[in-house]
Amino acid sequence: MSKALKVLGAADRVLFHKINAVWTAPALNAVLPALTDLNRSPWFWAAVALTAAVWILAGRGRALRRCAALALCVGASDLFCYRVLKPLVRRPRPQFSLPDVVLRAGGHSGYGFPSNHAANVFAAAAFLSSFYPRLSALVFVLAAAVAYSRVYVGAHYPLDVLGGALIGLAIGRLGAGLLRLYERRRARG
């Protein structure tokens, strides 16, 4: 392993320790574990379904295409990270390679790089901000909070989250670009 990779790995572990064990607070201990596993909440999925239904009813066919494309972007992000990159990179999660990890959301299995949570929320944020620029700050703050929560709860190293975020951004932007191209061609007839 090169010296640069060793330094990067050491910095990643130090930052992980700071986020996971030093920069903590009771309020964060309550909020971030709930945020990190928001997708397991039936209330979250009810809110997503309600938002999608209102969006589709208000925008009809165009909104339906955008909802479907958004779902495809997030699905592609998830599959690419989980089925391709994680088995290829095989980076252990912090709990399997560090002795002092504080787990705040239960144990996590599988490999750590890249973070699927970060990839998925950043794919969604990149896609949504492409079509709805006024939502950019909101969706990116939410995506960053979810990504940060993955380190805070002990599930990922910071570089796992950064890698996932960059992959998600690329997939979200690509999906938005392809949908824009399709919509332009469809408008021309």
C-alpha positions as CSV (number, residue, x, y, z in Angstrom):
1,M,0.0,0.0,0.0
2,S,1.4,3.4,-0.9
3,K,2.2,6.0,1.7
4,A,-0.6,8.3,0.4
5,L,-3.2,5.6,0.9
6,K,-1.9,4.9,4.4
7,V,-2.2,8.5,5.3
8,L,-5.7,8.7,3.8
9,G,-6.8,5.6,5.7
10,A,-5.4,7.0,8.9
11,A,-7.2,10.3,8.4
12,D,-10.4,8.4,7.6
13,R,-10.1,6.5,10.9
14,V,-9.3,9.7,12.9
15,L,-12.3,11.5,11.5
16,F,-14.5,8.5,12.0
17,H,-13.5,8.5,15.7
18,K,-14.2,12.2,16.1
19,I,-17.7,12.0,14.5
20,N,-18.6,8.7,16.2
21,A,-17.2,9.2,19.7
22,V,-16.1,12.8,20.3
23,W,-18.4,15.2,18.5
24,T,-21.5,13.8,20.2
25,A,-24.5,15.3,22.0
26,P,-27.6,13.9,23.6
27,A,-29.8,15.6,21.0
28,L,-27.8,14.0,18.2
29,N,-28.0,10.6,19.9
30,A,-31.7,10.9,19.7
31,V,-32.1,12.3,16.2
32,L,-29.4,10.8,14.1
33,P,-30.1,7.1,14.8
34,A,-33.8,7.7,13.8
35,L,-32.7,9.6,10.7
36,T,-30.2,7.0,9.6
37,D,-32.9,4.3,9.5
38,L,-35.8,6.5,8.4
39,N,-36.4,4.2,5.5
40,R,-37.5,1.5,8.0
41,S,-40.3,3.6,9.3
42,P,-43.8,3.0,8.0
43,W,-44.5,6.7,8.5
44,F,-41.6,7.6,6.2
45,W,-43.0,5.4,3.4
46,A,-46.5,6.8,4.0
47,A,-45.2,10.3,3.6
48,V,-43.3,9.3,0.4
49,A,-46.4,7.7,-1.0
50,L,-48.5,10.8,-0.1
51,T,-46.0,13.2,-1.6
52,A,-45.7,11.1,-4.8
53,A,-49.5,10.9,-5.1
54,V,-49.9,14.7,-4.7
55,W,-47.0,15.3,-7.1
56,I,-48.5,13.0,-9.7
57,L,-52.0,14.4,-9.4
58,A,-50.7,18.0,-9.7
59,G,-48.3,17.3,-12.6
60,R,-50.0,14.3,-14.2
61,G,-47.9,12.5,-16.9
62,R,-44.8,14.6,-16.5
63,A,-44.7,14.1,-12.7
64,L,-45.4,10.4,-13.2
65,R,-42.3,10.2,-15.5
66,R,-40.2,12.1,-13.0
67,C,-41.3,9.9,-10.1
68,A,-40.5,6.8,-12.1
69,A,-37.1,8.2,-13.2
70,L,-36.4,9.2,-9.6
71,A,-37.2,5.6,-8.4
72,L,-35.0,4.2,-11.2
73,C,-32.1,6.5,-10.2
74,V,-32.3,5.5,-6.6
75,G,-32.7,1.8,-7.6
76,A,-29.7,2.0,-9.9
77,S,-27.6,3.7,-7.2
78,D,-28.5,1.0,-4.7
79,L,-27.9,-1.9,-7.0
80,F,-24.6,-0.5,-8.3
81,C,-23.2,0.1,-4.9
82,Y,-24.5,-3.1,-3.3
83,R,-24.1,-5.6,-6.1
84,V,-21.0,-4.2,-7.9
85,L,-18.8,-2.0,-5.7
86,K,-19.2,-3.5,-2.3
87,P,-18.2,-7.0,-3.4
88,L,-15.4,-5.5,-5.5
89,V,-13.9,-3.2,-2.8
90,R,-14.7,-5.5,0.2
91,R,-13.9,-2.8,2.8
92,P,-14.9,-3.9,6.3
93,R,-17.3,-1.7,8.3
94,P,-15.8,0.2,11.3
95,Q,-17.3,-2.2,13.8
96,F,-15.2,-5.1,12.3
97,S,-11.9,-3.2,12.1
98,L,-11.8,-0.8,15.0
99,P,-12.1,-1.7,18.7
100,D,-13.9,1.4,20.0
101,V,-16.8,1.9,17.7
102,V,-20.0,3.3,19.3
103,L,-22.9,1.5,17.6
104,R,-26.1,3.7,17.9
105,A,-28.3,1.9,15.4
106,G,-27.5,-1.8,15.9
107,G,-24.9,-3.8,14.1
108,H,-24.5,-3.7,10.4
109,S,-23.5,-6.5,8.1
110,G,-21.8,-6.6,4.8
111,Y,-19.1,-4.4,3.4
112,G,-18.8,-0.7,4.0
113,F,-17.7,1.0,0.8
114,P,-19.6,2.7,-0.6
115,S,-22.4,3.7,1.7
116,N,-25.7,2.8,0.0
117,H,-27.6,5.2,2.2
118,A,-25.4,8.1,1.1
119,A,-25.5,7.0,-2.6
120,N,-29.3,6.7,-2.6
121,V,-30.1,10.0,-0.9
122,F,-27.6,11.9,-3.0
123,A,-29.0,10.3,-6.2
124,A,-32.4,11.5,-5.1
125,A,-31.2,15.0,-4.2
126,A,-29.2,15.4,-7.4
127,F,-32.2,14.3,-9.5
128,L,-34.8,16.5,-7.6
129,S,-32.5,19.5,-7.6
130,S,-32.1,19.2,-11.4
131,F,-35.8,19.7,-11.9
132,Y,-36.8,21.7,-8.9
133,P,-33.9,24.1,-8.1
134,R,-35.8,25.8,-5.3
135,L,-35.7,22.5,-3.4
136,S,-31.9,22.2,-3.8
137,A,-30.9,23.5,-0.3
138,L,-33.5,21.3,1.4
139,V,-32.8,18.1,-0.4
140,F,-29.0,18.4,-0.1
141,V,-29.1,19.3,3.6
142,L,-31.3,16.3,4.2
143,A,-28.9,14.1,2.1
144,A,-25.9,15.4,4.0
145,A,-27.6,14.8,7.3
146,V,-28.4,11.2,6.4
147,A,-24.8,10.7,5.2
148,Y,-23.4,12.2,8.4
149,S,-25.7,10.0,10.4
150,R,-24.1,6.9,8.9
151,V,-20.8,7.8,10.4
152,Y,-22.3,9.0,13.7
153,V,-24.1,5.7,14.3
154,G,-20.9,3.7,13.5
155,A,-22.0,2.1,10.3
156,H,-19.5,3.7,7.9
157,Y,-16.2,5.5,7.6
158,P,-16.3,9.1,6.2
159,L,-14.8,7.9,2.9
160,D,-17.5,5.3,2.6
161,V,-20.0,8.1,2.8
162,L,-18.1,10.4,0.5
163,G,-17.8,7.7,-2.1
164,G,-21.5,6.9,-1.9
165,A,-22.4,10.6,-2.1
166,L,-20.3,11.1,-5.3
167,I,-21.7,8.0,-6.9
168,G,-25.2,9.1,-6.0
169,L,-24.6,12.6,-7.4
170,A,-23.4,11.1,-10.7
171,I,-26.3,8.7,-11.1
172,G,-28.9,11.4,-10.1
173,R,-27.5,13.9,-12.6
174,L,-27.2,11.3,-15.3
175,G,-30.8,10.2,-14.7
176,A,-32.0,13.8,-14.8
177,G,-30.0,14.5,-18.0
178,L,-31.5,11.4,-19.7
179,L,-35.0,12.3,-18.7
180,R,-34.5,15.9,-19.9
181,L,-33.3,14.5,-23.3
182,Y,-36.4,12.3,-23.5
183,E,-38.7,15.1,-22.6
184,R,-37.2,17.4,-25.2
185,R,-37.5,14.7,-27.9
186,R,-41.0,14.0,-26.9
187,A,-42.0,17.7,-27.0
188,R,-40.6,17.9,-30.6
189,G,-42.8,15.1,-31.6
